[in-house]
């Protein structure tokens, strides 16, 4: 696989205000607390009050941001998708899509932060979600939102004549490749790096789902 060509996307919206950054930081603190408690005690053994206390915030602050305890994990789950889409956004238009997707997936799932925090948290949450429909619903919603955000990135990298159906199908397949890989990995004691790691399973899933797609030929 060749090295990626550097690409600097156009500047986005204005930087977040201090208030917005504080809000995001508080939400992430609550999400981390919820993930820790779910892993320790399971969703049934955890209350919103427990999460607020662990996060060091008032219960009213918890409910200002989240409707229920399961929703509290969404910011942390969404972080993985944000990371891999950001890596894909760095790819230069004209880079073969198959290379761009595989490179972004691999980098996001072998990044030190992902290995150190994200993957361990995801494994615990997915195990907890096995018996909690509300927690599974949050996981599926986060993946659906990530898929929708992926569409314009793929459209930017695809050939000018790529049709909407093909772009949407590739976005769905790429998202599901990562989702299924993480779900399968979470049921095992597999490593975070190397064979049978999330990155390895995700790349294998990506090839299985996308190799026959016209956009990647």
VODRENPA-707666 format. One line per field, with one value per residue: residue in three letters; residue number from 1; x, y, z of N, C-alpha, C in turn. Coordinates in steps of 0.1 Angstrom, whole numbers, plus 5000, padded with zeros to 4 digits. Layout:
N
rest	(ALA,...)
nr	(NUM,...)
n_X	(X,...)
n_Y	(Y,...)
n_Z	(Z,...)
ca_X	(X,...)
ca_Y	(Y,...)
ca_Z	(Z,...)
c_X	(X,...)
c_Y	(Y,...)
c_Z	(Z,...)
***
This chain:
217
rest	(UNK,UNK,UNK,UNK,UNK,UNK,UNK,UNK,UNK,UNK,UNK,UNK,UNK,UNK,UNK,UNK,UNK,UNK,UNK,UNK,UNK,UNK,UNK,UNK,UNK,UNK,UNK,UNK,UNK,UNK,UNK,UNK,UNK,UNK,UNK,UNK,UNK,UNK,UNK,UNK,UNK,UNK,UNK,UNK,UNK,UNK,UNK,UNK,UNK,UNK,UNK,UNK,UNK,UNK,UNK,UNK,UNK,UNK,UNK,UNK,UNK,UNK,UNK,UNK,UNK,UNK,UNK,UNK,UNK,UNK,UNK,UNK,UNK,UNK,UNK,UNK,UNK,UNK,UNK,UNK,UNK,UNK,UNK,UNK,UNK,UNK,UNK,UNK,UNK,UNK,UNK,UNK,UNK,UNK,UNK,UNK,UNK,UNK,UNK,UNK,UNK,UNK,UNK,UNK,UNK,UNK,UNK,UNK,UNK,UNK,UNK,UNK,UNK,UNK,UNK,UNK,UNK,UNK,UNK,UNK,UNK,UNK,UNK,UNK,UNK,UNK,UNK,UNK,UNK,UNK,UNK,UNK,UNK,UNK,UNK,UNK,UNK,UNK,UNK,UNK,UNK,UNK,UNK,UNK,UNK,UNK,UNK,UNK,UNK,UNK,UNK,UNK,UNK,UNK,UNK,UNK,UNK,UNK,UNK,UNK,UNK,UNK,UNK,UNK,UNK,UNK,UNK,UNK,UNK,UNK,UNK,UNK,UNK,UNK,UNK,UNK,UNK,UNK,UNK,UNK,UNK,UNK,UNK,UNK,UNK,UNK,UNK,UNK,UNK,UNK,UNK,UNK,UNK,UNK,UNK,UNK,UNK,UNK,UNK,UNK,UNK,UNK,UNK,UNK,UNK,UNK,UNK,UNK,UNK,UNK,UNK,UNK,UNK,UNK,UNK,UNK,UNK)
nr	(1,2,3,4,5,6,7,8,9,10,11,12,13,14,15,16,17,18,19,20,21,22,23,24,25,26,27,28,29,30,31,32,33,34,35,36,37,38,39,40,41,42,43,44,45,46,47,48,49,50,51,52,53,54,55,56,57,58,59,60,61,62,63,64,65,66,67,68,69,70,71,72,73,74,75,76,77,78,79,80,81,82,83,84,85,86,87,88,89,90,91,92,93,94,95,96,97,98,99,100,101,102,103,104,105,106,107,108,109,110,111,112,113,114,115,116,117,118,119,120,121,122,123,124,125,126,127,128,129,130,131,132,133,134,135,136,137,138,139,140,141,142,143,144,145,146,147,148,149,150,151,152,153,154,155,156,157,158,159,160,161,162,163,164,165,166,167,168,169,170,171,172,173,174,175,176,177,178,179,180,181,182,183,184,185,186,187,188,189,190,191,192,193,194,195,196,197,198,199,200,201,202,203,204,205,206,207,208,209,210,211,212,213,214,215,216,217)
n_X	(5008,5007,5022,5001,4991,4997,4969,4951,4921,4896,4892,4870,4839,4839,4861,4852,4834,4844,4824,4811,4832,4836,4811,4812,4834,4824,4803,4818,4832,4811,4803,4825,4824,4800,4806,4826,4812,4792,4807,4817,4795,4774,4745,4721,4728,4736,4729,4715,4722,4744,4762,4764,4776,4801,4811,4814,4794,4763,4731,4711,4727,4735,4711,4706,4721,4717,4691,4687,4704,4717,4720,4741,4765,4770,4787,4813,4813,4809,4832,4852,4842,4844,4871,4880,4868,4879,4905,4901,4893,4916,4927,4938,4919,4915,4930,4930,4899,4897,4922,4923,4901,4909,4933,4925,4908,4926,4945,4930,4921,4945,4957,4973,4957,4932,4937,4945,4924,4899,4892,4892,4871,4850,4848,4839,4815,4800,4798,4782,4760,4748,4728,4711,4688,4684,4709,4721,4706,4716,4742,4737,4725,4745,4763,4747,4745,4772,4776,4760,4774,4797,4791,4794,4822,4831,4820,4835,4860,4854,4850,4841,4818,4805,4777,4748,4737,4757,4777,4763,4759,4786,4793,4776,4785,4812,4809,4795,4814,4833,4817,4807,4831,4841,4820,4822,4848,4845,4833,4852,4885,4904,4934,4944,4959,4974,4970,4936,4928,4908,4915,4925,4903,4884,4895,4895,4867,4860,4871,4856,4830,4832,4848,4837,4824,4815,4826,4851,4866)
n_Y	(4988,5022,5052,5077,5106,5140,5159,5188,5197,5221,5249,5245,5252,5280,5279,5261,5277,5288,5280,5259,5241,5235,5223,5200,5188,5182,5164,5143,5135,5126,5105,5088,5081,5067,5046,5033,5025,5009,4988,4978,4972,4966,4977,4974,4975,5001,5035,5067,5085,5073,5076,5104,5110,5097,5111,5136,5156,5174,5158,5170,5182,5160,5152,5174,5170,5143,5119,5095,5069,5051,5066,5082,5071,5076,5099,5089,5065,5075,5088,5071,5067,5094,5098,5080,5089,5114,5108,5096,5119,5131,5120,5123,5135,5113,5093,5058,5044,5020,5018,5041,5038,5014,5022,5043,5030,5011,5027,5042,5022,5012,5033,5048,5060,5049,5022,5023,5034,5036,5011,4992,5003,5001,4973,4965,4979,4968,4942,4946,4956,4933,4923,4944,4961,4989,5000,4988,5000,5026,5021,5012,5035,5054,5043,5045,5073,5078,5065,5082,5106,5098,5096,5120,5122,5100,5105,5127,5115,5097,5088,5113,5106,5089,5072,5080,5058,5039,5052,5055,5028,5019,5035,5024,4998,5000,5012,4991,4971,4978,4980,4953,4939,4949,4941,4913,4909,4918,4898,4880,4872,4884,4900,4936,4944,4932,4899,4889,4911,4942,4959,4941,4924,4942,4951,4927,4923,4945,4940,4917,4927,4948,4943,4936,4958,4983,5009,5004,4991)
n_Z	(5000,4991,5004,5019,5001,5011,5022,5026,5039,5032,5054,5081,5099,5122,5150,5180,5206,5240,5258,5244,5242,5269,5274,5258,5270,5295,5288,5278,5301,5316,5300,5301,5328,5328,5311,5326,5349,5338,5328,5352,5368,5352,5332,5346,5372,5376,5381,5370,5390,5401,5379,5376,5401,5399,5378,5389,5388,5391,5395,5380,5361,5346,5335,5319,5297,5289,5282,5294,5313,5295,5272,5278,5271,5245,5235,5238,5224,5199,5194,5182,5155,5147,5147,5127,5104,5103,5096,5072,5058,5054,5032,4998,4971,4944,4953,4953,4963,4978,4989,5005,5023,5037,5048,5065,5083,5094,5106,5125,5143,5153,5165,5193,5213,5207,5212,5238,5253,5239,5227,5248,5263,5245,5241,5267,5268,5247,5255,5278,5265,5254,5269,5272,5257,5253,5255,5233,5213,5214,5205,5178,5168,5170,5151,5128,5125,5121,5096,5079,5080,5068,5041,5024,5025,5012,4987,4980,4975,4956,4920,4897,4883,4899,4912,4933,4947,4947,4962,4987,4993,4997,5019,5038,5039,5047,5072,5085,5084,5102,5125,5128,5131,5155,5172,5170,5179,5206,5219,5224,5238,5223,5210,5212,5192,5161,5147,5145,5159,5165,5143,5124,5120,5111,5086,5072,5072,5057,5032,5026,5023,5004,4982,4957,4948,4925,4928,4938,4920)
ca_X	(5000,5015,5019,4991,4996,4991,4958,4946,4908,4893,4888,4856,4833,4847,4864,4842,4835,4848,4813,4809,4843,4833,4800,4817,4843,4815,4796,4828,4834,4799,4803,4836,4819,4789,4812,4833,4802,4785,4817,4819,4783,4763,4735,4710,4734,4741,4718,4720,4728,4758,4771,4767,4785,4814,4816,4816,4785,4750,4722,4704,4736,4734,4698,4707,4728,4713,4677,4688,4718,4723,4724,4753,4778,4771,4798,4825,4812,4810,4846,4859,4838,4849,4885,4883,4863,4889,4917,4897,4892,4930,4931,4937,4910,4922,4936,4920,4890,4900,4934,4919,4893,4917,4943,4919,4903,4937,4951,4921,4920,4958,4962,4976,4946,4922,4941,4946,4911,4887,4889,4888,4858,4840,4846,4831,4801,4794,4795,4771,4748,4743,4716,4705,4683,4685,4723,4723,4700,4725,4753,4732,4722,4758,4768,4739,4749,4785,4774,4755,4785,4807,4787,4801,4836,4833,4816,4846,4871,4850,4851,4831,4806,4800,4762,4745,4735,4770,4783,4756,4762,4799,4793,4770,4794,4824,4805,4792,4826,4839,4807,4807,4844,4841,4810,4828,4860,4841,4829,4864,4896,4914,4943,4940,4968,4979,4960,4923,4925,4898,4919,4926,4889,4878,4900,4889,4853,4859,4873,4845,4818,4833,4857,4830,4816,4820,4835,4865,4872)
ca_Y	(5000,5033,5062,5087,5120,5149,5166,5197,5201,5235,5252,5243,5263,5287,5271,5261,5287,5282,5273,5247,5232,5230,5214,5188,5181,5176,5153,5132,5131,5118,5093,5079,5076,5057,5034,5026,5018,4998,4977,4973,4967,4964,4987,4972,4978,5014,5045,5080,5091,5068,5081,5118,5111,5093,5122,5148,5166,5173,5150,5179,5184,5148,5152,5185,5165,5130,5116,5083,5064,5045,5076,5089,5065,5080,5107,5081,5056,5083,5092,5062,5071,5107,5096,5073,5098,5125,5102,5095,5132,5136,5114,5133,5131,5106,5081,5047,5043,5009,5021,5052,5032,5005,5029,5050,5020,5005,5038,5045,5011,5009,5045,5045,5064,5039,5009,5025,5037,5034,4997,4986,5008,4995,4959,4964,4983,4958,4930,4950,4958,4921,4920,4957,4966,5004,5003,4983,5010,5037,5017,5012,5049,5060,5038,5050,5086,5078,5062,5093,5115,5092,5097,5131,5120,5090,5112,5136,5107,5088,5094,5123,5100,5079,5075,5081,5045,5032,5059,5051,5014,5018,5041,5014,4986,5004,5013,4978,4963,4982,4976,4938,4935,4952,4932,4899,4910,4920,4885,4872,4878,4887,4912,4949,4946,4920,4890,4889,4924,4950,4964,4929,4919,4953,4951,4915,4925,4955,4933,4908,4935,4958,4940,4934,4970,4990,5020,5000,4983)
ca_Z	(5000,4990,5014,5015,4997,5021,5018,5036,5035,5034,5067,5085,5106,5132,5162,5191,5217,5252,5264,5237,5246,5282,5273,5252,5280,5305,5282,5277,5315,5320,5292,5306,5340,5325,5306,5337,5358,5331,5327,5365,5375,5342,5331,5356,5385,5375,5380,5366,5401,5402,5369,5379,5412,5394,5369,5396,5384,5397,5387,5370,5349,5338,5327,5309,5285,5284,5286,5303,5315,5283,5262,5283,5265,5231,5230,5238,5213,5186,5192,5172,5142,5144,5144,5114,5093,5102,5089,5058,5052,5050,5019,4987,4960,4934,4959,4952,4975,4986,4997,5014,5034,5045,5055,5076,5093,5101,5115,5136,5152,5159,5172,5207,5221,5205,5218,5252,5260,5232,5224,5261,5267,5235,5245,5279,5265,5238,5263,5286,5256,5250,5277,5274,5244,5252,5252,5219,5205,5213,5196,5165,5164,5167,5138,5117,5123,5115,5082,5072,5079,5059,5027,5017,5024,5001,4975,4976,4970,4944,4907,4894,4877,4908,4914,4947,4952,4950,4974,4999,4997,5002,5032,5047,5040,5054,5086,5090,5085,5115,5136,5130,5136,5170,5179,5171,5188,5220,5225,5226,5246,5213,5213,5206,5180,5155,5142,5153,5166,5157,5130,5115,5117,5103,5073,5066,5069,5047,5019,5023,5020,4994,4970,4944,4946,4913,4931,4942,4909)
c_X	(5009,5012,5009,4997,4989,4979,4953,4932,4906,4889,4873,4850,4842,4849,4853,4844,4839,4836,4810,4820,4840,4821,4804,4826,4834,4808,4805,4831,4823,4799,4813,4831,4809,4796,4819,4823,4795,4794,4818,4807,4772,4753,4725,4715,4739,4729,4724,4727,4742,4767,4774,4777,4799,4820,4819,4807,4772,4741,4715,4713,4736,4722,4698,4712,4722,4699,4677,4702,4725,4728,4737,4766,4780,4783,4811,4825,4814,4824,4854,4855,4843,4864,4888,4879,4873,4901,4913,4897,4906,4935,4929,4928,4919,4929,4925,4912,4894,4912,4930,4911,4901,4927,4937,4914,4915,4943,4943,4920,4934,4964,4963,4964,4934,4925,4941,4933,4899,4883,4885,4874,4847,4838,4837,4817,4794,4790,4783,4758,4742,4730,4708,4700,4685,4700,4727,4718,4709,4737,4749,4730,4736,4764,4760,4743,4763,4784,4769,4766,4796,4804,4794,4816,4839,4830,4828,4858,4867,4851,4839,4817,4800,4785,4760,4743,4748,4777,4776,4759,4776,4800,4787,4779,4806,4821,4802,4804,4833,4830,4808,4820,4845,4832,4816,4839,4856,4837,4840,4874,4907,4922,4938,4948,4972,4967,4947,4920,4914,4902,4920,4912,4882,4882,4895,4875,4851,4861,4861,4832,4819,4841,4850,4823,4823,4829,4849,4872,4882)
c_Y	(5012,5043,5072,5100,5130,5157,5175,5201,5215,5237,5250,5255,5269,5278,5272,5272,5280,5274,5260,5236,5226,5220,5201,5180,5175,5164,5141,5127,5122,5104,5083,5073,5065,5044,5026,5018,5007,4985,4970,4966,4964,4975,4986,4976,4993,5024,5058,5087,5087,5074,5096,5119,5107,5104,5135,5159,5164,5164,5158,5182,5172,5149,5164,5180,5151,5126,5104,5079,5058,5055,5083,5083,5070,5088,5098,5071,5063,5087,5084,5065,5084,5106,5090,5081,5109,5120,5100,5108,5137,5130,5123,5127,5125,5094,5070,5045,5032,5011,5031,5046,5023,5012,5037,5041,5015,5015,5041,5035,5006,5021,5042,5049,5054,5026,5011,5027,5032,5019,4989,4990,5002,4981,4957,4968,4973,4946,4934,4951,4945,4918,4933,4963,4981,5007,4999,4994,5022,5033,5017,5026,5056,5056,5043,5065,5087,5075,5074,5104,5111,5094,5108,5129,5110,5097,5121,5127,5099,5096,5103,5117,5090,5082,5074,5068,5038,5039,5055,5037,5012,5024,5031,5002,4989,5005,5000,4969,4966,4977,4961,4934,4938,4944,4918,4899,4911,4908,4876,4879,4881,4899,4925,4952,4933,4911,4889,4901,4931,4954,4952,4925,4929,4953,4939,4917,4935,4949,4924,4915,4944,4954,4939,4947,4978,5001,5016,4992,4992)
c_Z	(5000,5001,5010,5011,5007,5015,5029,5032,5038,5048,5070,5092,5117,5144,5172,5201,5230,5259,5257,5240,5260,5282,5268,5262,5291,5300,5282,5291,5319,5312,5297,5319,5338,5320,5317,5345,5351,5330,5341,5371,5365,5343,5343,5370,5386,5374,5375,5377,5403,5392,5372,5390,5407,5385,5376,5392,5391,5388,5376,5358,5340,5329,5317,5296,5280,5290,5296,5304,5303,5273,5266,5276,5251,5227,5229,5226,5200,5183,5182,5158,5138,5140,5130,5102,5092,5094,5074,5051,5048,5037,5008,4976,4949,4939,4957,4964,4984,4995,5008,5026,5043,5054,5067,5087,5101,5111,5127,5147,5158,5165,5187,5216,5219,5212,5234,5260,5252,5230,5237,5265,5258,5238,5257,5276,5257,5246,5272,5278,5252,5257,5279,5261,5242,5249,5238,5210,5203,5204,5182,5160,5161,5154,5126,5114,5117,5100,5074,5070,5070,5044,5019,5016,5013,4988,4970,4970,4958,4931,4905,4890,4887,4912,4929,4954,4956,4962,4987,5003,5002,5016,5042,5049,5049,5069,5092,5092,5099,5127,5139,5136,5151,5178,5181,5181,5203,5227,5228,5236,5236,5217,5207,5194,5174,5150,5151,5161,5159,5144,5119,5111,5108,5089,5065,5063,5058,5033,5016,5018,5007,4982,4957,4940,4934,4917,4934,4931,4901)
***
